[in-house]
Amino acid sequence: MKTEFSSPTPTPPHAEALSPMLLAVLANRFDGVVREMTNTMLRTGRSAVINSARDFSCGITTADNELFATAEGLPAHTYGLNLQTATMCAYHDDIAEGDAYLHNDPYSGNSHPADHTLLVPVFWEGEHVFTVCAKAHQADIGNSLPTTYHAAAKDIYEEGALIFPAVRVQRGFETNQDIIRMCQRRIRVPDYWYGDFLAMLGSVRTGERRIRDIFQKYGTATIKRFVVQWFDYSEQRMRLAIAALPAATIERENFHDPIPPFRTVQIPVRVKLTIDPVAGQVEIDLTNNIDCMDNGLNLSEACSISNSVAGVYNCLPSDIPRNGGSYRCISMKLREGAAIGIPSFPHSCSVATTNVSERLLNNVQAALAELGEGFGLAEGGIGMGAGMSVISGTDARHADHPYVNQLIIGGNGGPGSPYCDGWITYGIPVVAGLMYRDSIEISELSYPVHYQTIKLTQNSMGAGRNRGAPGTLMTYGPSNHPMTVVFAADGQQNPARGVRGGGDGNVGRIDLIDETGAETQMPNVGQVELKKGQWLRGLDTAGGGYGDPLEREPSRVREDVLERFICVAHARDVYGVVLNGAADEETLAIDDTATMAVRLAMRSARGSVRSGGALPADV
């Protein structure tokens, strides 16, 4: 057993404190560096998963490998950056200016093999001062199947990905062409991979230049004092936020769906949270989870930590800096050889960033809701359904040129919170709205795919005082040659749960529609070849609700009917709100007397407030 704690390194005393104004200026300067790195990636990436969907993150770590700045990095990506730079330092004792390192090894700090990461040490006056990082999900990584999510892989050998454990790809700013040629030979879409590699390289070199500009302006001594103070400030903010929580020990369990035939029973996800408001400390214990599985859904250490930590941060003030300072207030207990913890080589971590990670993050934030009213969140919609599949094939429009790309057209609904309804643009819990949805028009121009329908689903969200957001229904198929679609979904059996009396969101579903219109329900994990005239229809999951639906203001229920999120019957049956008139005629009005009577009767004969489960009506 291994116990892993965040680094509690004490900060050295500083002779002269920086002014609050300079502290704020420098914090935003470094944040601006990460945002410029991000913009460089977004504008120069070759594959759609980067230049349209924004499935990448940039960040900065200190030279001693503490996470320093991430701006808008994805929760599933950012924590592991410091683990990766620590690997870089451990494997190379001759790090020098002009170096760049390629890292995608899930056994030494990376999230999963599809997230290629470039690490560039930044030097100033001969000293390694920071490391800039760009992590990007690839269109293809050389897996044995044309997908970056190989759920069926029992080990890394069956998975087939090229693994780079902090491999030096540049020395003296010159690229090692041997590694480039190896990747181009092994990866299915070499031009796309190399274009994305250059985008990542441009991003980290941009970050390197901008950090040197900051040192040039402010000097080494000032920047070093700033790092100390910024971490101390971040720690102080975090401890104050935790001090506002009740003392508690909470154990919670949720479940990932079975993925037959690779695993015919559910995957339990267990967390134990210990909150010590006096010490300003939260401990997250994952040691009671199952051993590594013979499939690709095992979590990497980085994902086990990042998605636990994200569940805590989601429930605290949003302006607390996410860095090595605030991380001092969270400790982790992980077990080696666990599916949720520290994976044992060679068990596959191909799908580590999603699926089970989504359940883990949901579990932590929903556990915090047990502290009482105003705490925690409901569970967000889960699963990379049909709208997040990896498509591949050849394009008849371009001389049968091969293509591989992950679609980001779907959207699970976000969770209800103590303060507001769930976000429609949520995506999945480990993304939390930070990625972009593909442009349908650009997607159809870029790939031989045709979209028949994309729409929100009515009555699908978990009811609550603050409801979850609806899921998305989409239908698509190939526009010319057959198209292979690989998906690794979740949520067809276990929906996103509501908390504090809130209802569950709808479950998901994937259907194959053949040329005659006949429908066949697909498993949540699978691969299908679509011919022209065949369609794949996906129903994404909705978010869970927060609080009693009968406490939702009738005016907000009426607004949901007007916006067609719910129908009039749902308003009465679930929320106890009676509406007269018609929305289309702009005469919809609340019957206050009838509403009071219906709600009183519903409270008297209280049953389940669960919603969802069937294929909902669509908007």
N, C-alpha and C positions, 0 to 999 in steps of 0.2 A: 504494500500500500504506500502511496506517495501523497503527501500533503503539500499542496502548492499554494503559496501565499503571494499576494502582490507585494512588490518591493517596498518595505517600510524604511528605506534608507533615510537617515536623518539628514536634514539640510545643514550645511555649515553656516556658522554665523557670518553675516555680511557687515562690513564696516559702515556702509552708507546705504540706506534704503532709497530706492527710486521713488519719485513722486507718483501719486496715483495717476496723474495725467500721462506721464511717460510710460507707466505700466500698461495703461490702456492703449496707448499709441503702438507700443511694440507688440502687444498681443494681437492687435489688428493687422500690423505689418506682416507678422508670420502667418496669420490666417489668410491674408491676401496672397501670400506666396502659394499656399495650397490651392486657393481658388484659381490662380493663374495656371498652375499645373493642371488643374481639373479642366479648365477651358481649353488648354492646349490639347489634352487627350480627346475631348469631345469634338473639337474642330478638325483634328487630323486623323482620327481613328479610321481604319478601312472597313471593318465589319460593322453591320448594323447593330449588333449587340453592344457596341461601344459608342458609335457616332449617333445612334438614335435612342437606344434604350438606356444608355449611360450605366452599364453594368461594370463599373470600375470605381476605384477610390484612390485618392492620393493622401500623403501624409508626411510628417517629419518626426523623426525620433532624435533624441539626444545621442551624443557619442557613447554614453554609457547605457544606451538601449532602454530608455524610458520614452513612452509615447508622449509626444510634445504637442502636435497640432494635426487636426484632421479635417477641419471645416465641415463639409457635407459628405464625408465618407460613409459608406454603407455600414450599418452595425455589424454585419457578418464579416466584414473585411478588416475593420480598423484595428481591433485589439491585437491581432496577430502580427502587425507590422513590427512591434518591438521584439517579439519572439524571433522573427525572421532576421532582423538586424543583429540580434544576439548570436544567431547561428553563423551569420557572415563573419562576425568577429572571432567566433570560436574556431572556425574552419580556416581562417586566413590570418597569419601573423605578419603579413607584409602589405596590408591595405595601404593604398597610396592614392594621391590625387590623380584623377583620370580613370579610376576603376569604375566598373559597373558590374553588378552581379545579378544573375537570373535565378530566381528561387520560386519553386512551386511544390516543394516537398511537404506533404501534410504530416510527416513524422518528425519534422524539425522546425515547426512554427507556422507553416502556411495553413490556409483554410482548407482548400482541396486542390487537386492537381490542375483543374481548369483555370485557376486564378494565377496566371503568370505574373510575377512581381519583379520589377527592376529596382535594385537598391544601389544608390550612389552615395558614397561617403563624401561629405563636403569638408574641404580643408581651408583654413585661413591661417596665414603666416606659419605654415608647416604643421599645424595642429588639426586633428580630426575633431570638428566641432559639432556637426550634425550629420544625419543621414536622411536623404530624401527618398521617398518610396512611391512607386506607381504600381498598383495592382489592378489587373484587368482580366475579366472573364473572356476566354478565347472562343472563337467560333468552332474550332476543332483543336484537339491536342494529340491526335494519333491514337485514340482509344481503339479497341478491337471492334467496336460498333460506332456508327456515325453519330455520336452524341457525347457531350461532355458530362453527362449524368448517367453512369453505367450502374444502375441499381442492382443488376443481376450478378455483378462481378464478385466472386467469392474471395478474391485476393487481388493484389495489385498486378499480378502477372496476367490474370484473365482480363483485368481492366485494360491494360495495354498502354497506358499513358507514358510519355517521356517524362522522367522525373529529374529535376535540376535542384540539388540541395546547395543553394548559394554558390552557383558555379560562376566563375569570373568570365564575363563575355566581352569586357573591354579592359584594356591596359593602356595607359597613356592616351586615352580617348580614341584608341584604335580598336575596332570590333574584331573579335575572333571569328573569322569567316568559316572555320571548320564547324563551329556550333550552329551557325546560320544555315549552312548547307545540310547539316544533319536534320535540323527541324524542317527545312523545306522539303527534304526527301520523305520524311516520315508523316508529316501532317497533310490532311486531305486537301486543304485549300491553302497552299503555300503562299500565294500572293496576298491573301487576306491576313495570314499570320504575320508575314514580314511587314506589311503595312501597319499593322497594330503594334508590332515590335518597335518600329521607327517612331510611332506616336508616343509610346511609352518612353522611349529614349529622349525624345524631344521634351516630354513633360519633366523628367527628372533633371535633365540638363538646364531647363528653364528654372526649376526650383533651386538648383545649385547656384546659378548666376544671381538670382534675386537674394539669396541668403548672403552671398558675398557682398552684395550691395549694402545690405543692412549692417554688416560688420564694418564696411568701409565708412559708413556714416556715423555709427555710434561707438565703435571700438569694442575690443574683446572684453575688457573689464565690465563695461556696462551690460553687454549681452549676458555674460555669465551671472551677474547680479540679478538680471531680469529673470533668467531661468529659475534661479532659486526662489525668488519672490513669487513668481507666477505659480510654481508648484505649491508653495506654502499657501497662497491665496486660494487655490483650487481645493486643497485639502481642507482649509478652514470652511469654505462654502459647503463642502460635502458633509463635514461633521455637523454643521449647524442644521442641514436638511435632515440628516438621520436622527438628530436629537429631537426633532419634531414628530418622530414616529413613536408609536407605543412599543414598549419592550415585548417581545414575543418570540416564540419558536413555532414555526409553521412547517408542516409536512404536507405535500400535495403531489398527486399523481394524475397524469393524463395519458392518452394512448394514441400512438400512430396506428393507422389501419394495417391489417395484414397485407403482405405483398406476395400472394401465391404466384408461382410455386416456390419462391425463394424463402418465404417465411409465411406459414399458414396461420399463425396466431398474431395477435396484436403486439406492438412494441411498447412496453411500459416506459414512461419517462417520469422519474422521481426526483424531487428536489426537497431539501430541508433548509429553511432559512432561519437564521438566528439573528435577531435585531437587538443591538445593545445601544440604546440612545444615550446612555451616560458616557460610554466610550466613543460614541459616534462611529460605530463599526457594524457592518453587515457581513455575516459569514454565509456562504452558499456551499452546501454539502451535496455532492453528486455521487458519493461513494456507494450508494445503495442501488445502483443501476446494474443491468445485466452485463454479462461478458460480451466481448466483441462478437459480431454476427458474421456469418459466411455470406455476406452481401455487401453492397456498396453504401449502405446507410449509416455506417459507423461515423461518429464525429471525430474530427481531429481535436487535438488539445486546444488549438486556437479557437475553434468553433464552440467547444464546450465552455470555454471561459467567456468569449465575446458575447455569446447569446444569453448567458446567465447575467453578465454585467449589464447588458442592454436592457434586460427586463427590469432591473433596478432603476437605471437611469430614466427609463420611460415614465416612471412614477414619481420622479423628483423634479424640482424646478428646472426648466429647460435651459437656463442660462448658466448652469454649473459647467465649467470646462471639463471636457472628457479627456483627461490626460493622466500622466503618471502621478500627479499630485492628488487628484481626487481618487485615483485607484488605490491609494494607501488605505482608504477606508473600507475596502472590500477585500475579503479573503476568500480563497477557494480551497475546497477539499476535493481532490480528484483521485481516482483509482486507476492504476496501470492495468491494461488489458480489458478495460470496460468500453462498451459501445458508446457510452456517454461519459467521457473522462479522457484518458490518455490511451490511444489505440496501440495495439501491439502489431508490429510489422509481421507479416505482410497483409493484414486485413485491409480491405479496400475502404477508402474514405471518399469515394467518387462523388457521393451526394451529400457530403458533410455540411454544406452551407445552407441547405434548405430542409425540407421534410422533418426529420427528427429535431433539427435545430429550431424549426418553427414551433414545434411542440414544447421544446425546452423554454424558449423565450416566453411563449404564452403562459407556461406554467408558473414562471417566476412572477410575472406581473399580475396574474390572477391570484396567486398566493397572497400577494400584498393587499389585495382587496379584502382579505379576511381580517385585516387589522381593524376594519370599521368603515363607517361611512366617510367618503371623501378620499379613500386610499385605493391605490391599485388601478387596474384596468380589467376589462373583460378580455376574452381571447379574440385575437384577430383571425380573419379568414385564412385558411391554410391550403397549401398544395399548389404545385406547379402543374395545373391541368392542361387541357388542350391548347390554351392560349399562351402557354410558356413552353411548348414542345420544341424539340430540335428537329428541323426539317432538312432533308438532303436529297440530292438527285442530280440530274443534268437538265440544262436549260436549252430547249429547242430554239429559243430566240437568239442564242449566242453560240451557235455551232456546238451544241451539246456540252457546253462548258460546265464542269461540276460546281456544285454549291453546297455549303453547309452553313446553317445559321440557327440560332435560337430565337424564336418568336417571343416578343413581349407585347402581346395584344390583349391578354386577359386581365382580370383584376379581381382579386378577392376583396371583400369588404373589410374595412377597418373596425376595431373594437370600440364599443361605447366606453366613455370615461366618466368620471364624476362631474365633468364640466361641459361636455359636448357630445354630439353624435359622432359616429365613426366616419373616417375619410373614405370617399369613393375611390380615390386614387391610391389607396393603401398598397396594393400589390400583394406582398407576403410579409409576415412579421419581421423577418431578418432584413427587409428592405425599408419598410415603414414609410412608403411614399417617396423615397429619395431617387428612385429610378424613373425614367420616362416611359410612357407607352409609345410603341412604334406608331409612326404615321402609316395609316393603311395605304394611302396612295403611293408613298415612297416604297413601302414593303412590296406592293404589287409591281412596281417598276423594277425593283432590285432583284426580285426572285419570282419564279413562275408559280405564284400562288394567287388564288382568287378568294376574296372574302364575300360571303353571302350575307351574313348578319353579324352585327356586334351591338349588343344592347344591354342595358341594366335590367335586372329581374325584379318584378313587383312582389311584395309580401315576403321577400326572402330573408330579410335581415332579422337578427335577434332583437326582439322587442325589449323595451326598457324605459326607464325615466329618460335615459339617453340611449338611443338605439344604436345598434351596429349599422354599418353601411351595407348596401346590397352587393351581391356578386354580379358577375357579367356572364352573359350567354353569347357565344360566338359560333359561327359555322364557316368552315373554309375547306378548300380542296385545291388540287393542282390545276394549273391553267394549260399545261401541255403534257409532258412526259409524266409517268408515275413518280410519286413523291413518297419517300420514306419519312415517317413521323415517329419519333421516340418520345415518350412521356413518362414522368415519374411523379405521379400525383399523390395526394392524400386527401382525407376528408370526405370520402364516399360513405364511410360508416360512422366516423366520429366527427361531429361538427365542431365548430368553434363555440365554446361554452360561454354562456352569460354568467355574470356574477351579481351577488347581492339582490337576487330575485329577478335578474334579467334573463331573457330567453336566449336559446341557442340560435345561431344562424342556420341557414339551409345546408344540407350536405351537397357535395359535388357529384358530377356525373360526366362521363364521356361516352358518346354514342357514335358508331359507324353507320352511315347512311349510304346504302348502295344505289345503283343506277335506277332501281325500281322504286326507291323510296323506303324500302324495308330498313328497319333500325335494329342494330345489335349493340347492347351495352358492353363496353370494353372494361377490362380490369383497370385499376388505378395506376398500375405500372405495366407498360407494354410497348410494343413496336408494331406498326401497321404500315402496309404499302397501299397508298391511295392511288387509284387510277382516275383518269379524267372522267368526270361524271359522278364520282364518289365524294362524299363529304365527311368531315369529322366535326361533330358538334360537341362543344364543351360547356358545361355549367360550372362556373366557379363558385366557391363558398362565400357566404356572407359572414360578417362579424357578429360576435355575441353582444347582448345588451347589458347595460349597467343600471341596476336599480329596478324597482317595481314599475311595470308598464302602466299600472293604474295611477301612478303619481306623475305621469307625463302630462304637461299642460294641454288641455283640449285644443288650444289654438295651434300648438305645434303639430298635433295629430291632424287637424284640419289642413295645415300647410302641407303635410306629407301626402295627403290625398290629392290636393291641388297639384303637387309636383309629380303625382302618380307613382310615388314610392310604395304606397299601399292603396288598397281599394276601400270603399265605404264599408263593406262587410268586415274587412280586417280591422278597421278602426273600431267597430262596435265589438267584435268578438274577442279581440286581444287587448285593446286599450279601454274598452268600455265607453267609448265616445260615440254618441248618436248624432248623426249629421242629416239634415234635411236639405232638399234642393238638389241641384246638379252642378258638378264642377264645370262641365262644358258650357252651361248657361250662365255661369258666374253667379249662381244663387245658393251655393253651398254655405250652410250656416249650422252652427252648433245649437243643439237642443239642450240647454243647460239642465232643465228639470229631468228629462229622460236620461241624460248622462249621469247625473247624481244617483238616480235610481238604479241604473244598470251597474254602475261601479259598486254601489252598496251591496247589490245582490251577488256580484262576482266575488267581493271580499268575503261575504258570508259563506259562499260555497266554493272556497278557494281550492283550485286544483293546480295542475301544472301550468306554468306560463311559458312552456317551451314552444317555440315556433320553428317552422322549417321541416325538412325531411322529404317532401315531395318535390317534383319538378314544378317550380312556381310559374305563375303567369309572368309574361315578360312585358316590359314597358315599350 
